[in-house]
């Protein structure tokens, strides 16, 4: 399962919201 974090830095280099991030398994 995914870790609960407020956000992450996507491939675009900008901070993405966890709701917008890709599903990481």
N, CA, C and O atoms as a Tinker XYZ file with bonds, in Angstrom:
   100  protein
     1  N      0.840000   -1.203000    0.000000    73     2
     2  CA     0.000000    0.000000    0.000000    64     1     3
     3  C      0.877000    1.257000    0.000000    63     2     4     5
     4  O      2.077000    1.207000    0.272000    81     3
     5  N      0.238000    2.373000   -0.312000    73     3     6
     6  CA     0.968000    3.625000   -0.392000    64     5     7
     7  C      1.116000    4.273000    0.978000    63     6     8     9
     8  O      0.228000    4.168000    1.825000    81     7
     9  N      2.230000    4.933000    1.184000    73     7    10
    10  CA     2.471000    5.615000    2.443000    64     9    11
    11  C      1.664000    6.906000    2.499000    63    10    12    13
    12  O      1.456000    7.563000    1.479000    81    11
    13  N      1.210000    7.265000    3.702000    73    11    14
    14  CA     0.415000    8.478000    3.853000    64    13    15
    15  C      1.343000    9.689000    3.968000    63    14    16    17
    16  O      1.951000    9.932000    5.011000    81    15
    17  N      1.434000   10.432000    2.879000    73    15    18
    18  CA     2.249000   11.645000    2.871000    64    17    19
    19  C      1.437000   12.780000    2.261000    63    18    20    21
    20  O      0.579000   12.528000    1.414000    81    19
    21  N      1.685000   14.023000    2.667000    73    19    22
    22  CA     0.937000   15.170000    2.172000    64    21    23
    23  C      1.162000   15.417000    0.685000    63    22    24    25
    24  O      0.331000   16.036000    0.020000    81    23
    25  N      2.269000   14.939000    0.174000    73    23    26
    26  CA     2.544000   15.132000   -1.240000    64    25    27
    27  C      3.881000   14.523000   -1.606000    63    26    28    29
    28  O      4.593000   14.012000   -0.741000    81    27
    29  N      4.226000   14.574000   -2.878000    73    27    30
    30  CA     5.510000   14.043000   -3.322000    64    29    31
    31  C      5.951000   14.823000   -4.550000    63    30    32    33
    32  O      5.149000   15.516000   -5.176000    81    31
    33  N      7.220000   14.708000   -4.887000    73    31    34
    34  CA     7.725000   15.399000   -6.056000    64    33    35
    35  C      7.653000   14.459000   -7.256000    63    34    36    37
    36  O      8.331000   13.433000   -7.311000    81    35
    37  N      6.820000   14.837000   -8.202000    73    35    38
    38  CA     6.593000   14.002000   -9.378000    64    37    39
    39  C      7.716000   14.139000  -10.394000    63    38    40    41
    40  O      8.700000   14.838000  -10.152000    81    39
    41  N      7.567000   13.474000  -11.526000    73    39    42
    42  CA     8.584000   13.476000  -12.566000    64    41    43
    43  C      8.748000   14.862000  -13.183000    63    42    44    45
    44  O      9.779000   15.164000  -13.784000    81    43
    45  N      7.722000   15.701000  -13.030000    73    43    46
    46  CA     7.761000   17.049000  -13.578000    64    45    47
    47  C      8.623000   17.971000  -12.718000    63    46    48    49
    48  O      8.962000   19.080000  -13.131000    81    47
    49  N      8.975000   17.502000  -11.516000    73    47    50
    50  CA     9.811000   18.273000  -10.621000    64    49    51
    51  C      9.009000   19.178000   -9.707000    63    50    52    53
    52  O      9.565000   19.889000   -8.870000    81    51
    53  N      7.691000   19.142000   -9.878000    73    51    54
    54  CA     6.853000   19.965000   -9.008000    64    53    55
    55  C      6.150000   19.078000   -7.996000    63    54    56    57
    56  O      6.006000   17.875000   -8.215000    81    55
    57  N      5.709000   19.667000   -6.886000    73    55    58
    58  CA     5.075000   18.871000   -5.841000    64    57    59
    59  C      3.655000   18.518000   -6.251000    63    58    60    61
    60  O      2.853000   19.389000   -6.585000    81    59
    61  N      3.362000   17.229000   -6.221000    73    59    62
    62  CA     2.044000   16.743000   -6.601000    64    61    63
    63  C      1.292000   16.305000   -5.359000    63    62    64    65
    64  O      1.894000   15.850000   -4.387000    81    63
    65  N     -0.021000   16.443000   -5.394000    73    63    66
    66  CA    -0.845000   15.991000   -4.283000    64    65    67
    67  C     -0.960000   14.485000   -4.335000    63    66    68    69
    68  O     -0.902000   13.889000   -5.410000    81    67
    69  N     -1.125000   13.864000   -3.173000    73    67    70
    70  CA    -1.196000   12.401000   -3.106000    64    69    71
    71  C     -2.392000   11.852000   -3.875000    63    70    72    73
    72  O     -2.404000   10.684000   -4.263000    81    71
    73  N     -3.402000   12.700000   -4.095000    73    71    74
    74  CA    -4.578000   12.258000   -4.837000    64    73    75
    75  C     -4.300000   12.274000   -6.337000    63    74    76    77
    76  O     -4.985000   11.614000   -7.118000    81    75
    77  N     -3.277000   13.042000   -6.724000    73    75    78
    78  CA    -2.955000   13.185000   -8.137000    64    77    79
    79  C     -1.806000   12.286000   -8.559000    63    78    80    81
    80  O     -1.533000   12.117000   -9.748000    81    79
    81  N     -1.121000   11.701000   -7.544000    73    79    82
    82  CA     0.059000   10.919000   -7.857000    64    81    83
    83  C     -0.311000    9.559000   -8.440000    63    82    84    85
    84  O     -1.388000    9.035000   -8.155000    81    83
    85  N      0.573000    8.983000   -9.252000    73    83    86
    86  CA     0.346000    7.661000   -9.830000    64    85    87
    87  C      0.340000    6.584000   -8.759000    63    86    88    89
    88  O      0.892000    6.773000   -7.675000    81    87
    89  N     -0.284000    5.460000   -9.065000    73    87    90
    90  CA    -0.363000    4.372000   -8.098000    64    89    91
    91  C      0.961000    3.633000   -8.059000    63    90    92    93
    92  O      1.375000    3.005000   -9.034000    81    91
    93  N      1.622000    3.721000   -6.900000    73    91    94
    94  CA     2.890000    3.023000   -6.731000    64    93    95
    95  C      2.671000    1.792000   -5.879000    63    94    96    97
    96  O      2.163000    1.882000   -4.762000    81    95
    97  N      3.057000    0.633000   -6.410000    73    95    98
    98  CA     2.843000   -0.615000   -5.677000    64    97    99
    99  C      4.168000   -1.123000   -5.118000    63    98   100
   100  O      4.204000   -2.166000   -4.466000    81    99
